[in-house]
Amino acid sequence: MNASFGPYFFKTHFDSSKTTLDDRFNGGTAIIITGDISKKGALEIALFNYQKTYFRENGNQLVATRTGTVQVTMGYRWWLHPNYSTSMGFYSAYSFGRANTLFNDQPSMETLKTSADDTTEYGIDLAAQAELGSVGPATLNLDLRYSYSLTNKTHESGNHYGAFLGLRFPIKDK
């Protein structure tokens, strides 16, 4: 078993030219735990903590809301080479705190709701990882990840992509 800890930088997959909102890459933290089940594969559990932005359009109205999110991913990691791997998993994400409206180009009495107002979101995570180097038992790895939401509302952008820079340590030998 191995555990990786580190920062996670991500961005909601949305055409930002439609809004004046500056939505650069946001940061969070993550931990990824893998347990080898063969020489080519491992079970993976990942936990991400971040502030996620959701964009939703209805006609000519655009709303952007942000909320605190904890995402839990469970899946399988394939080792393509000792230093390179890919993974696929299913995730559930849980919002916490109050959803904040960051942008609304047509303020009205009733704000268009986004998934930031929901308690739970479900989706699929796809990732590719490379080991960048190691010192002693610690290994620095870069994990590029795309999270595809299965529960987006109509005309909502809730998918996101990002990079996790983790320091991996063995936590249990065979």
Protein Blocks (a to p, Z undefined) as FASTA:
>chain_A
ZZddddddddddddfklpcbdcdddddddddddddfbfkbccddddddddddddddehja
ccddddddddddddddddfbfkbccdddddddddedjdddfbdcbdcfbdcddfklpmbd
cdddddddddfbdehjbccdddddddddfkbcehiafbdcdddddddddfbdZZ
